[in-house]
Amino acid sequence: MKTDLKIAQEATLIPIMDLAAGLGIDEDFILPCGQFKAKISLHFFEKLHETKEGKLILVTAMTPTPYGEGKTTVSIGLSMALNKIHKNSIVALREPSLGPVFGIKGGAAGGGYVQVLPMEDINLHFTGDIHAISAAHNLLAAVLDNHMHFGNKLNVDETEIFFKRAMDMNDRSLRDIVVGLGGKPNGPAREDGFIITAASEVMAILALSNSLVELKERLGKILVAFAMNGNPIYAKDFGVHGAMAALLKDALKPNLAQTIDHTPAFIHCGPFANIAHGTCSIVAIKMAQKLCDYTVVEAGFGSDLGAEKFIDIVTRVGQFNVDTAVLVATIRACKLHGGAPPKDLKSGTIEHLKKGFLNLEKHIENMRKFKIPTVVALNIFEGDTEDEIKAVNEFCQSKNVRSAEVRAFQQGADGAVELAHVVSETCEKEPSHMQPLYDLEDPLEKKIEKVAHEIYGAARVVYIPRAEKDMKRIEKLGLQQLPVCIAKTNRSLSDDPKLLGRPENFKITISGINISAGAGFLVPLTGEVMLMPGLSKIPNALQIDVDEIGRIIGLS
């Protein structure tokens, strides 16, 4: 079988100017980055202000295996198939981080015959947005240390600095470091560290900003540290938020690309869903909605992470209504949660599969708690048997939720036509009454506990002393009305990645609560969520190369 890269390199693309023209975008608003990708001016976004918005389809999933269940593939395939059945559609996706590309998961531009192209560019640098975010983030970090070196006028307490450095790569060696070694000329020595750029608050801010003015305002609100007297110190206190916005002014413009069959795709921003809010930019989603009838947007990981955060955080900022949710399920994920050997899920039995339905059931219940009509998309992998497929469909029927089989990886748009019909029919016949899980006026503890109890299924929430101290500080700063963006493992409904299936009688432990005042949310920390991942023993980077004529090889 052909590799994803081979399929991508054999595809025939149409010039980006022609693709944009087909959407009604005047060439004055198109900023081409080569022949097949472009940024779209925010002036065009402003021009669309009065245009009616199309329907919004949110793609989420059950608790995934370490390799993912093809949520991006299903999202792309669904959008392609909607166009095939004459329902005008655009897909809106996140930009891939170089960390996973060179780490364990590989590229994030789809796969098989449902890819966004040019996949090499999208997976490797693309239009430079993530590099701009890293630069803006590290500019603030550098100005902070420079300020302390030259007298520390703001009386920054170096034991109360929250803003680390960032890079778009997995590098465990940089999680905890010491900077300023080598004497006074090199600045004050202090403990520091790196986070991956996808976890940066600057990434979240860019994704949640509707305009350059809002971007600059949010950047200024980044809580950097506390002073010796206990007062908060923000990015605007260093006077650097304007320069950060200057670095990001082009990155705020959404990126237009195309799928393998020329379906338009907006690919913009890439916050992770286990440690951030996990979806593409507000601007990209809004622009897509105003240019088509059905916008398909992906939220990272399962309903307990990306979907919950999309509804409780992103829809509030973007004033979105989700018309239908698509819940991606796979036989291999059900088997994993039913007790099949994690390293050999193909050996799992039908009994493992049926036991794993408990996990799928919980995710169905979660989406119903948000009052959104939901469809299960069974993403078919090689080796899935007819008996197994029948069992999943019968289970969905028993739970009164419609399901559709997806074979888009192998068949392109044709493999998602059944899902496209089910989704469009659901949109037209079942009105959404979407509502967030909690009110912003709820006490902070109540917000956390609602998510933990209702979405994770936890029996109780435990706060360690640092978390209790953080809650008092948040109340003192007047930020308790912000939504919560809980950092949690994606491997389990609980905060323990080893608890598979549908855990019961477990507790969620809150070890601390980070303040992302610029992004506009609070980040309760659970379990061992790493803000800087590490590479695997045999990372994908060892497979990637470039041949003598400059073609990328080994990228998947």
C-alpha positions as CSV (number, residue, x, y, z in Angstrom):
1,M,0.0,0.0,0.0
2,K,1.2,3.5,-0.8
3,T,2.4,5.6,2.1
4,D,0.7,8.9,3.1
5,L,3.6,10.8,1.8
6,K,3.6,9.0,-1.6
7,I,-0.2,9.6,-2.0
8,A,0.3,13.3,-1.1
9,Q,3.2,13.8,-3.5
10,E,1.2,12.2,-6.4
11,A,-1.8,14.4,-5.8
12,T,-2.6,17.2,-8.2
13,L,-3.2,20.5,-6.4
14,I,-4.9,23.6,-7.7
15,P,-3.2,27.0,-7.3
16,I,-4.2,28.6,-4.0
17,M,-5.3,31.8,-5.8
18,D,-7.9,29.7,-7.7
19,L,-9.0,27.9,-4.6
20,A,-9.5,31.2,-2.8
21,A,-11.3,32.8,-5.7
22,G,-13.7,29.8,-5.7
23,L,-14.6,30.9,-2.1
24,G,-15.3,34.4,-3.2
25,I,-12.1,35.8,-1.7
26,D,-10.8,38.8,-3.7
27,E,-7.1,38.6,-4.6
28,D,-6.4,41.7,-2.6
29,F,-7.1,39.7,0.6
30,I,-5.0,36.7,-0.4
31,L,-1.4,36.6,0.9
32,P,0.2,33.6,-1.0
33,C,2.9,31.7,0.7
34,G,4.1,29.8,-2.3
35,Q,1.8,28.2,-4.9
36,F,-0.5,26.1,-2.7
37,K,-0.9,27.8,0.6
38,A,-1.9,31.3,1.7
39,K,-2.8,33.6,4.5
40,I,-6.1,35.4,4.4
41,S,-6.1,39.1,5.4
42,L,-8.1,40.0,8.5
43,H,-9.6,42.8,6.4
44,F,-11.5,40.1,4.6
45,F,-12.7,38.7,7.9
46,E,-14.0,42.2,8.8
47,K,-15.7,42.4,5.4
48,L,-17.7,39.2,6.2
49,H,-19.1,40.7,9.4
50,E,-22.7,40.7,8.2
51,T,-22.6,37.4,6.4
52,K,-24.8,34.6,7.7
53,E,-22.9,31.7,9.4
54,G,-23.3,28.1,8.3
55,K,-23.7,25.1,10.6
56,L,-20.8,24.0,12.9
57,I,-19.9,20.3,13.2
58,L,-17.6,19.4,16.2
59,V,-15.5,16.2,15.8
60,T,-14.4,14.6,19.1
61,A,-13.7,11.0,20.2
62,M,-13.7,8.3,22.8
63,T,-10.6,8.0,24.9
64,P,-7.8,7.3,22.4
65,T,-5.0,4.8,22.1
66,P,-1.5,6.3,22.1
67,Y,-1.6,6.4,18.3
68,G,-4.8,8.3,18.0
69,E,-8.1,7.1,16.4
70,G,-8.0,9.1,13.2
71,K,-10.0,12.0,14.4
72,T,-8.3,14.3,11.9
73,T,-8.8,11.8,9.1
74,V,-12.5,11.6,9.9
75,S,-12.8,15.4,10.0
76,I,-11.2,15.8,6.6
77,G,-13.1,12.9,5.2
78,L,-16.4,14.2,6.5
79,S,-15.8,17.7,5.0
80,M,-14.8,16.1,1.6
81,A,-17.9,13.9,1.7
82,L,-20.2,16.7,2.5
83,N,-19.0,18.5,-0.6
84,K,-19.5,15.3,-2.6
85,I,-23.2,15.2,-1.6
86,H,-23.4,18.9,-2.5
87,K,-23.3,20.3,1.0
88,N,-20.8,23.2,0.8
89,S,-18.2,22.5,3.5
90,I,-14.8,23.7,4.8
91,V,-12.7,21.8,7.4
92,A,-10.9,23.8,10.1
93,L,-7.9,22.1,11.8
94,R,-5.0,22.8,14.1
95,E,-1.4,23.3,12.8
96,P,0.9,20.3,13.7
97,S,3.5,20.8,16.3
98,L,7.0,19.6,15.4
99,G,7.2,17.8,18.7
100,P,4.7,15.0,17.7
101,V,5.8,15.1,14.1
102,F,9.3,14.0,15.1
103,G,8.1,12.1,18.2
104,I,5.6,9.2,18.3
105,K,2.5,10.3,16.3
106,G,4.1,11.6,13.2
107,G,2.3,14.2,11.0
108,A,-1.1,15.6,11.7
109,A,-2.4,16.4,8.2
110,G,-4.6,13.4,7.9
111,G,-3.7,10.2,6.1
112,G,-4.3,7.9,3.2
113,Y,-6.7,9.5,0.7
114,V,-8.0,12.1,3.2
115,Q,-5.1,14.6,3.7
116,V,-4.7,18.3,3.7
117,L,-2.0,19.4,1.3
118,P,0.8,20.2,0.8
119,M,1.4,17.8,3.7
120,E,5.1,18.3,3.9
121,D,4.8,22.0,4.3
122,I,1.9,21.7,6.8
123,N,3.9,19.3,9.0
124,L,7.2,21.1,8.7
125,H,7.1,24.8,9.5
126,F,4.0,25.6,7.3
127,T,3.7,29.4,7.2
128,G,5.9,30.0,10.3
129,D,3.1,30.7,12.7
130,I,4.4,28.4,15.5
131,H,7.9,29.9,15.1
132,A,6.4,33.4,15.5
133,I,4.6,32.2,18.7
134,S,7.9,30.8,20.1
135,A,9.7,34.1,19.3
136,A,7.0,36.2,20.9
137,H,6.9,33.9,24.0
138,N,10.7,34.0,24.4
139,L,10.9,37.7,23.8
140,L,8.8,38.1,27.0
141,A,11.1,35.7,28.8
142,A,14.2,37.5,27.7
143,V,12.8,40.9,28.7
144,L,12.0,39.6,32.1
145,D,15.5,38.4,32.7
146,N,16.9,41.6,31.2
147,H,14.7,43.7,33.5
148,M,16.0,41.8,36.6
149,H,19.6,42.2,35.4
150,F,19.3,46.0,35.1
151,G,18.1,46.7,38.6
152,N,14.7,44.9,38.9
153,K,12.7,48.0,39.2
154,L,9.5,46.0,39.5
155,N,10.9,44.0,42.4
156,V,10.2,40.7,40.7
157,D,10.3,37.8,43.2
158,E,12.4,35.2,41.4
159,T,10.7,32.5,43.5
160,E,7.4,33.6,42.1
161,I,8.1,33.6,38.3
162,F,5.6,31.6,36.3
163,F,6.6,32.3,32.7
164,K,9.1,29.8,31.3
165,R,10.7,29.6,27.9
166,A,9.2,27.7,24.9
167,M,10.3,25.7,21.9
168,D,8.4,23.6,19.4
169,M,10.2,20.3,20.0
170,N,10.1,17.4,22.5
171,D,13.1,17.8,24.7
172,R,12.9,16.4,28.2
173,S,16.3,17.8,29.1
174,L,14.9,21.3,29.1
175,R,12.0,20.8,31.5
176,D,14.0,22.1,34.5
177,I,17.2,24.1,33.9
178,V,19.2,26.9,35.5
179,V,19.8,30.1,33.6
180,G,22.2,33.0,34.2
181,L,25.3,30.9,35.0
182,G,28.7,32.4,34.4
183,G,28.6,35.4,36.7
184,K,27.0,38.8,36.8
185,P,27.4,39.7,33.1
186,N,25.1,36.8,32.2
187,G,22.3,38.0,34.4
188,P,20.9,36.6,37.7
189,A,21.2,32.9,38.1
190,R,17.8,31.2,38.7
191,E,15.8,28.1,38.1
192,D,13.9,28.1,34.8
193,G,12.7,25.6,32.2
194,F,11.0,25.1,28.8
195,I,7.5,24.2,27.8
196,I,6.5,23.1,24.3
197,T,5.1,25.9,22.2
198,A,1.7,24.2,21.9
199,A,1.4,24.6,25.7
200,S,2.3,28.3,25.6
201,E,-0.2,30.8,26.8
202,V,0.8,32.9,23.7
203,M,-0.5,30.0,21.5
204,A,-3.8,30.0,23.4
205,I,-4.0,33.8,23.1
206,L,-3.4,33.8,19.4
207,A,-6.1,31.1,18.9
208,L,-8.7,32.9,21.0
209,S,-8.2,36.5,19.6
210,N,-10.6,37.9,17.2
211,S,-8.5,40.9,16.1
212,L,-5.1,42.5,16.4
213,V,-6.4,44.9,19.1
214,E,-7.7,42.0,21.1
215,L,-4.5,40.1,20.6
216,K,-2.4,42.9,22.0
217,E,-4.7,43.4,24.9
218,R,-4.6,39.7,25.8
219,L,-0.8,39.6,25.5
220,G,-0.6,42.4,28.0
221,K,-2.6,40.4,30.5
222,I,-0.2,37.5,30.7
223,L,0.7,37.0,34.4
224,V,4.5,36.7,34.5
225,A,5.4,36.8,38.2
226,F,4.6,38.4,41.5
227,A,6.6,41.2,43.2
228,M,8.2,41.0,46.6
229,N,5.2,42.8,48.0
230,G,2.8,40.2,46.6
231,N,1.4,42.3,43.7
232,P,1.0,40.7,40.3
233,I,3.3,41.6,37.4
234,Y,1.9,41.3,33.9
235,A,3.5,41.5,30.5
236,K,2.2,45.0,30.0
237,D,4.2,46.1,33.1
238,F,7.4,45.3,31.1
239,G,6.1,47.2,28.1
240,V,6.8,44.3,25.8
241,H,3.3,43.3,24.7
242,G,3.3,45.6,21.7
243,A,6.5,44.1,20.4
244,M,5.0,40.6,20.9
245,A,2.0,41.6,18.9
246,A,4.3,42.9,16.2
247,L,5.8,39.4,15.9
248,L,2.4,37.9,15.8
249,K,0.5,40.2,13.4
250,D,0.9,37.9,10.4
251,A,0.5,34.8,12.5
252,L,-3.0,36.0,13.4
253,K,-4.1,35.6,9.8
254,P,-5.6,32.2,9.1
255,N,-3.9,29.8,6.7
256,L,-5.8,28.4,3.7
257,A,-4.8,25.1,2.1
258,Q,-6.7,22.2,0.4
259,T,-7.5,18.6,0.8
260,I,-6.6,15.9,-1.6
261,D,-9.8,16.5,-3.6
262,H,-9.5,20.4,-3.3
263,T,-11.9,20.9,-0.4
264,P,-10.8,24.1,1.3
265,A,-9.1,23.8,4.6
266,F,-8.3,26.4,7.2
267,I,-5.3,25.3,9.3
268,H,-4.4,27.7,12.1
269,C,-2.9,27.5,15.6
270,G,-2.2,24.3,17.5
271,P,-2.9,24.3,21.2
272,F,-2.8,20.8,22.7
273,A,-6.1,19.6,24.3
274,N,-4.6,17.9,27.4
275,I,-2.7,21.0,28.5
276,A,-4.6,23.8,26.7
277,H,-8.0,24.2,24.9
278,G,-7.2,22.0,21.9
279,T,-8.7,23.5,18.8
280,C,-7.9,25.8,15.9
281,S,-8.3,29.6,16.0
282,I,-11.5,31.5,16.5
283,V,-10.8,33.5,13.4
284,A,-10.4,30.4,11.2
285,I,-13.6,28.9,12.4
286,K,-15.6,32.1,12.0
287,M,-14.2,32.7,8.5
288,A,-15.0,29.2,7.5
289,Q,-18.6,29.5,8.8
290,K,-19.2,32.6,6.8
291,L,-17.9,30.9,3.6
292,C,-19.8,27.6,3.6
293,D,-22.8,25.8,4.9
294,Y,-21.0,23.2,7.0
295,T,-17.8,23.9,8.9
296,V,-16.1,20.8,10.3
297,V,-13.9,21.6,13.3
298,E,-11.8,19.1,15.2
299,A,-11.2,19.2,19.0
300,G,-8.2,17.3,20.4
301,F,-8.5,13.9,22.2
302,G,-11.7,12.8,23.8
303,S,-15.0,14.5,24.8
304,D,-13.5,14.9,28.3
305,L,-10.8,17.2,27.0
306,G,-11.1,18.9,23.6
307,A,-14.9,18.8,23.4
308,E,-15.5,20.0,27.0
309,K,-13.0,22.8,26.5
310,F,-14.5,23.8,23.2
311,I,-17.9,24.1,24.6
312,D,-17.0,25.6,28.0
313,I,-14.3,28.0,26.7
314,V,-14.2,28.4,22.9
315,T,-17.9,28.7,22.2
316,R,-18.1,31.5,24.8
317,V,-15.3,33.5,23.2
318,G,-16.4,32.8,19.6
319,Q,-20.2,32.9,20.4
320,F,-20.5,29.6,18.5
321,N,-23.3,27.1,18.6
322,V,-22.4,23.5,17.9
323,D,-25.1,22.0,15.7
324,T,-23.9,18.4,15.7
325,A,-21.1,16.5,17.4
326,V,-19.3,13.6,15.7
327,L,-17.8,11.1,18.2
328,V,-15.0,9.0,16.6
329,A,-14.8,5.5,17.9
330,T,-12.5,2.6,16.8
331,I,-12.6,-1.1,17.4
332,R,-9.0,-1.0,18.6
333,A,-9.8,1.7,21.2
334,C,-12.8,-0.3,22.5
335,K,-10.6,-3.3,22.8
336,L,-7.9,-1.4,24.7
337,H,-10.5,-0.2,27.2
338,G,-11.9,-3.7,27.4
339,G,-8.7,-5.2,28.6
340,A,-6.9,-6.3,25.4
341,P,-3.1,-6.3,25.5
342,P,-2.0,-2.7,24.9
343,K,0.9,-3.8,22.6
344,D,-1.2,-6.1,20.5
345,L,-4.7,-4.8,20.2
346,K,-5.4,-6.9,17.1
347,S,-5.3,-10.0,19.3
348,G,-8.2,-8.6,21.4
349,T,-11.4,-10.6,21.3
350,I,-15.0,-9.7,20.8
351,E,-15.4,-9.9,24.6
352,H,-12.7,-7.2,25.0
353,L,-14.5,-5.1,22.4
354,K,-17.8,-5.3,24.2
355,K,-16.3,-4.6,27.6
356,G,-14.7,-1.5,26.1
357,F,-18.1,-0.1,25.1
358,L,-18.3,1.3,28.6
359,N,-15.8,3.9,27.6
360,L,-17.7,4.8,24.4
361,E,-20.9,4.9,26.4
362,K,-19.5,7.6,28.8
363,H,-18.4,9.8,25.9
364,I,-21.9,9.5,24.4
365,E,-23.3,10.6,27.7
366,N,-20.9,13.5,27.9
367,M,-22.0,15.0,24.6
368,R,-25.7,14.6,25.6
369,K,-24.9,16.6,28.8
370,F,-24.0,19.5,26.5
371,K,-27.4,18.9,24.8
372,I,-25.8,18.5,21.4
373,P,-27.1,15.9,18.8
374,T,-24.4,13.3,18.5
375,V,-23.4,10.8,15.8
376,V,-20.8,8.0,16.3
377,A,-18.3,7.7,13.5
378,L,-16.8,4.2,13.5
379,N,-13.4,4.7,11.9
380,I,-12.6,1.3,10.2
381,F,-9.0,0.0,10.4
382,E,-7.4,-2.8,8.5
383,G,-8.2,-6.1,10.3
384,D,-11.6,-5.0,11.7
385,T,-14.0,-7.8,11.2
386,E,-17.7,-7.7,10.1
387,D,-18.7,-9.2,13.5
388,E,-16.9,-6.5,15.4
389,I,-18.3,-3.7,13.2
390,K,-21.8,-5.1,13.7
391,A,-21.3,-5.2,17.4
392,V,-20.4,-1.5,17.6
393,N,-23.4,-0.5,15.4
394,E,-25.7,-2.6,17.5
395,F,-24.4,-1.0,20.7
396,C,-24.9,2.5,19.3
397,Q,-28.4,1.5,18.3
398,S,-29.1,0.2,21.9
399,K,-28.0,3.7,23.2
400,N,-30.3,5.5,20.7
401,V,-27.4,7.2,18.9
402,R,-26.9,7.0,15.2
403,S,-23.7,5.6,13.8
404,A,-21.9,5.5,10.5
405,E,-18.9,3.5,9.3
406,V,-16.0,5.5,7.9
407,R,-13.5,4.2,5.4
408,A,-12.2,7.5,4.2
409,F,-8.5,6.6,4.8
410,Q,-8.8,3.9,2.1
411,Q,-11.5,5.4,-0.1
412,G,-11.3,9.2,0.3
413,A,-14.6,11.1,0.2
414,D,-16.5,8.0,-0.9
415,G,-15.6,6.3,2.4
416,A,-17.3,9.1,4.5
417,V,-20.5,9.6,2.4
418,E,-22.6,7.6,4.8
419,L,-21.4,9.8,7.7
420,A,-22.0,12.9,5.7
421,H,-25.6,11.9,5.0
422,V,-26.2,11.1,8.7
423,V,-24.6,14.3,9.9
424,S,-26.5,16.5,7.5
425,E,-29.7,14.8,8.3
426,T,-29.0,15.2,12.0
427,C,-28.3,18.9,11.6
428,E,-31.5,19.5,9.7
429,K,-33.8,17.3,11.9
430,E,-32.4,17.5,15.4
431,P,-32.0,21.1,16.7
432,S,-29.1,21.7,19.0
433,H,-29.7,23.2,22.4
434,M,-26.0,23.4,23.3
435,Q,-25.2,24.8,26.7
436,P,-21.9,24.9,28.7
437,L,-21.6,22.6,31.7
438,Y,-21.2,25.4,34.2
439,D,-21.9,29.1,34.7
440,L,-19.0,31.5,34.8
441,E,-20.4,32.9,38.0
442,D,-20.1,29.5,39.7
443,P,-17.4,29.3,42.4
444,L,-14.0,28.0,41.1
445,E,-14.3,24.8,43.1
446,K,-17.8,24.2,41.7
447,K,-16.6,24.5,38.1
448,I,-13.7,22.1,38.7
449,E,-16.0,19.6,40.4
450,K,-18.7,19.8,37.8
451,V,-16.2,18.8,35.1
452,A,-14.7,16.1,37.3
453,H,-18.0,14.6,38.4
454,E,-20.1,15.1,35.3
455,I,-17.5,14.6,32.5
456,Y,-14.8,12.4,34.0
457,G,-17.1,10.5,36.3
458,A,-15.0,11.1,39.4
459,A,-16.3,10.4,42.9
460,R,-14.5,13.3,44.5
461,V,-11.9,16.1,44.0
462,V,-9.0,16.5,46.3
463,Y,-7.0,19.8,46.5
464,I,-3.4,19.7,47.8
465,P,-2.1,22.7,49.8
466,R,-0.6,24.4,46.8
467,A,-3.9,24.3,44.9
468,E,-5.7,25.8,47.9
469,K,-3.1,28.6,48.1
470,D,-3.6,29.2,44.3
471,M,-7.4,29.4,44.8
472,K,-7.0,32.1,47.4
473,R,-4.7,34.0,45.1
474,I,-7.1,33.8,42.2
475,E,-9.9,35.1,44.4
476,K,-7.7,38.0,45.5
477,L,-6.9,38.9,41.9
478,G,-10.6,38.8,41.0
479,L,-10.2,36.1,38.4
480,Q,-12.5,33.4,39.8
481,Q,-15.1,34.1,37.1
482,L,-12.8,32.7,34.4
483,P,-13.6,29.2,32.9
484,V,-11.4,26.3,33.8
485,C,-9.1,24.5,31.3
486,I,-8.2,21.3,33.3
487,A,-4.8,19.8,32.4
488,K,-5.3,16.0,32.4
489,T,-4.0,12.9,30.8
490,N,-5.7,12.0,27.5
491,R,-5.2,8.3,28.1
492,S,-8.0,7.9,30.7
493,L,-11.2,9.5,31.8
494,S,-9.4,9.8,35.2
495,D,-6.1,11.6,36.0
496,D,-4.3,8.2,36.0
497,P,-3.4,7.0,32.5
498,K,-3.5,3.4,33.7
499,L,-7.2,3.5,34.6
500,L,-8.8,2.4,31.3
501,G,-12.4,1.7,30.4
502,R,-14.9,3.6,32.5
503,P,-13.3,4.0,35.9
504,E,-15.5,4.3,39.0
505,N,-15.0,5.6,42.5
506,F,-11.8,7.4,41.7
507,K,-10.6,10.8,42.8
508,I,-9.2,13.7,40.9
509,T,-6.3,15.4,42.6
510,I,-5.7,19.1,41.9
511,S,-2.0,19.8,42.5
512,G,-2.1,23.5,41.6
513,I,-4.0,26.0,39.5
514,N,-2.1,28.1,36.9
515,I,-3.4,31.4,35.8
516,S,-3.7,32.2,32.1
517,A,-5.2,35.6,32.5
518,G,-4.3,36.6,28.9
519,A,-5.9,33.5,27.4
520,G,-8.8,34.1,29.8
521,F,-8.9,30.8,31.6
522,L,-7.6,29.0,34.7
523,V,-5.6,25.8,34.4
524,P,-6.1,23.3,37.3
525,L,-3.3,20.7,37.2
526,T,-4.0,17.0,37.6
527,G,-1.8,13.9,37.5
528,E,1.6,14.0,35.7
529,V,0.8,16.1,32.7
530,M,4.0,17.2,31.0
531,L,4.2,20.7,29.5
532,M,7.4,19.6,27.7
533,P,7.1,16.0,26.3
534,G,10.1,13.8,25.6
535,L,11.0,11.8,22.5
536,S,10.3,8.1,22.3
537,K,13.2,5.6,22.3
538,I,13.0,5.4,18.5
539,P,11.4,8.7,17.4
540,N,9.9,9.4,14.0
541,A,12.8,11.9,13.4
542,L,15.0,8.9,12.6
543,Q,12.7,8.0,9.6
544,I,12.6,11.4,8.0
545,D,15.1,12.5,5.4
546,V,15.4,14.5,2.2
547,D,16.5,13.0,-1.1
548,E,19.0,14.3,-3.7
549,I,16.4,16.3,-5.5
550,G,15.0,17.9,-2.4
551,R,11.9,15.7,-1.8
552,I,11.0,14.9,1.8
553,I,10.9,11.1,2.5
554,G,9.8,9.1,5.6
555,L,7.2,11.6,6.8
556,S,3.9,10.0,7.8
